[in-house]
Amino acid sequence: MSKAKAFFQLLKFRLALTVAFSSAIGYLLGAHELDWGRALLVMLGGLAVTGSANTINQIFEIDLDRQMKRTAQRPLPLGIITPSDAWVFVVVLGVAGLGILTYFFNPLAAALALVSLILYGFVYTPLKTISPICVAVGAIPGGLPPLIGWVAATGLLGPQGWILFGIQFMWQFPHFWAIAWVLDDDYKKAGFKMLPTPGKKDLRTAFQIMTYTLVLIPLSLLPFYFGMTGTVYPMVAAICGVLFLMQTFYLMRTVSKKAAMSIMFGSFLYLPIVQIALVLDKM
């Protein structure tokens, strides 16, 4: 593996792109007119900050990544990149991303991005081996990107921005708990405590996944109530929410890895569909 490819892998590009995409969605919803060029700039800044946070995560978890089949071949466990070089990468990406948000948009958007980076890299990451509360903590930086995009467009922490945050924040619980269910054996090797207390793949955990998914449905309808969108979006959000919820009933009924995988893949589809519907209905 070349050094360039190894540094690219540190970004966790697909994950970072998903996060950055939601910041662009927030920007497009907050902007008076759809400026795709500036939306891409928000994405670029978000991509750099997220890549920086993802790299911090991997630096702290080098030894843990070596123990898991899924992560053992990452650049840091393999020794292709040294921790000191990775820290330089962290600083370069972080400064670049925060610089883009500050220069082209506003300091408040950059400040929120910095809070997100600190929470993910320095609070959520060490909590993963300490307590299942890590998922709730990690959901905060995970939910901030659309709010950052909204603030980049408006310069304000308005209720609409917080609604976007709330939807993405709540979505993370079924998303990450489904992933933790599927990867439970691997996570246990590293001592990660991702499933809700008491950390078992049982009906109690399945019920919690269902509860958060249920709350997501009325929460996803708030953009319509606040006049952020037309009448098509709430129908799309309601249908997606009900289909998502039905997957959790399947998990409660079977308590199986297959059902958890269904929720995991369903969650990957739910968020972009709902967010794209928001923007298209605004147009």
N, C-alpha and C positions, 0 to 999 in steps of 0.2 A: 504494500500500500504506500502510495506517495504521500509526502508531507502535506501537499495541497489538499488531497482527498481526505486525509486524516483531520485536518482543520475544518474542512467542510462538514465532516461527520459530527464534530463537536457541536455544531449549530443545532443538530436534530432538526434538519431543514423542514421536513413535512410538518412537524409539530409547531415549529416557529412560524411557518407560513400560515397555518391555521389560525394561530393567535394574531398574527399581523393582519390577516384578512378581516378579522372581527373589528380591529381598530379602524380599518378603512370603511367598514360598514357604518360604524359610529360617526365617522367624519361625514360620510355622504348623507346621513340622516340629519346631521346638525347644520350642514352647509345650506345657504340660501339657494344655491344652484349646484348642479352636479358637475363638479370639477374633478375629472378623472385623474388629471396630472397630479393635483395636490393629494388626492386619495392615495395614489401610488407612493407619494412622498411619506405620508403617514405610515403606510405599510412598510416602507424601507426603514424608517426609524424604529418602528415596532419590531421588525425582523432582527435588527441589530441588537436592540435591548434584550429581546427574548433569547437570542443566540448567546449573549453574554451570560444571562441567568442560567441557561441550560449548561453552559461550560462550567460555571461555578458548581452546579449540582454534580457534575461528573468528576470534578477535582476532589470534592469532599468524599465521593463514593467510589474512589478507585479500588480500594480493597474489597468493598461490598460487591462491586460490579464483577470482580474476578470470580466470585462465588456463584454467580447466576449464569446459566446457559445463555439467556437472552442478551446479556450485556458483556460477556467475557471477551468478545472480539472487538470491543470499542478501542479507540486509539490510545487512551491513557492506560488501561489495564495491560495492553500489549506492549507498552513502552515506546510506541512510535513517536509520541509527543510527551515531553517532560511536563510535570506540574508547573514549573517556572515559566515555560513557554506558553502553557495554557493560561496562566494568570495574565501574561502580556496580551494574549488574545482577548481575554475578558475585558481588560481596560480599553483596548483599541475599539472593540465593538460597542462597549458601554458609552464611551465618550462620543463616538460617531453617532450612535442612535439618539442619545440625549441632546447632542449638538443639533441634529436635524430638527428635532421637535422644538427646541428652544428658538433656533434661528428662523425657521420657516413658519412656525406656528406661535406658540406662546410658552412662557416659563411654567405655567400651571400644568400643561400637558406633560412637559418634561419632568416636573416634580412628581406627578402621579406615576410616570414610567419608572422613575428612580425608586419610589416606594415599592412598586411591583417587583423590581429587580432585587431589592434588599429582602423583602418578605419571602420570595421564592428561593433565592440563593442561600440566605443566612438564617432563615427561621424555619420555613417548611422543610428544607433538606435535612437538617439534623433531627427534626421532630419525627421523621419517618421511622426511625428505629426506637422511638421513645413512647409514642402514644398515637392512637387512631385519630386524635384531634388534628393531626397533620393534614387530613383531607379538608377540614373546614378552613384551616389556615391557608392551605394551598389554593383553595377556591377563591380567596380574595385576589391575589395577583392574577389568577386565571380569569376572574370576572372583570378585571379593570380595563382590558384593551378597548372594548367598545365605548366605555366612559372616557378613556384617553382620547379616542377619535372624536367623540362629541365635544370635549373640551378644546381640542385642537381647532375645531370648526367654529365654536361659539365663544371660547374664552371663559365659559361659565360652568359651574357645577349645578346645572339645573335638574329638576325632577325627571325630565325625559332621559338625561344621561344616566341617572341612578336606576331608572327602570331597565335600561339596556344592561347595566351592570348586574342588576338583580336576576334577570333572565339567565345570563351566562353563569353567574354565581351558583344559582340553584341547579342548573343543568349539570354541573360538575360532579355532584354527589352520585347520581345514578351512573354517570359516565365512569368515574374513577373506581367506584365500588364494584362495577361490573368487570373492569380491567383487573382489579385486585382479586376478584373471585376466580377469573380465568387463570391468572398467573400466581395463584396462592402458593403453590409448591415452590416455585422459584423465589418468590418474595420471602418465604420462611427461611430459606437458606441464608439470606442476607440479614434476617432479623427485622424486616420491614413490617410495621403494624399498620396496615392500610384499611382493613375491614373494620366496620364499627364494632365497639365492645359488645360481646367478649371476643370478637375476631374470628367467628366461625362461619362456615358456609352453610347456614341453616335458615329456617323460616324467619327467624328474628331479623337477620340481615336482609333477607328478601323483602320483608315487610317495610323496613326502613327505605330501601331502594324505591319501593312502590310509593311510599308517603311523599318523598321529595319529588318524584315524577308527577304525582297528583297535584302538588302545590304549583308546579311549573305551569300547569294549564291556565289557571286564572291569571297568573303573573304574566304570561306571554300575551294576554289580551289587553294589558294596560296601555300599550302604545296606541291602540285604537281609541281608548277612553280619553287619552291625553291629546288626541288629534294629530298624532304623528304619522298616521297612515290612513288609507281608504278602507273600503268595506271588504276587499278581497283578502287582505292580510289576516284578519281575525279568523276567517274560514279556514285558511291554510294552517294557521297556528293551532286552531282547535282540532283539525283532522290529524295533524302530525302529533299533537299532544296525546290524543286518544289512542292512536296506533302505538306510540311509545309506551303509554300506560298499559296497554294490553300485553306488551312484552314482559312487563314486570309481573303481571298476573300469572303468566306462563312460568316464570321463575318461582313464584310462590307455590304454584301447584306441583312443580317437578323438583325444585331445589337442585338443579343440574347445571353442569358446566356448559352444556349446549344452550340452555336458556340464557345464561349469563353472557355468552358470546353473542347471542342474538341482541341483547340489550346494548352491548358494547358497540356492535356495528350499527345498530339503530341510532345510537347517540351520535355517531360520526355523521350520519345523514341528517338527523333532526336539526342541529344547530345551523349549518349553512343554508338549508332549505328555508327555515324560518327567517333568517337574517336577509337572505336574498329577496324573499317575499316582501319584507319590510321596505327595502329600497325600491323594488319594482313598483310597489303600490304607491309609494311616494311620487314616483315619476308620473 
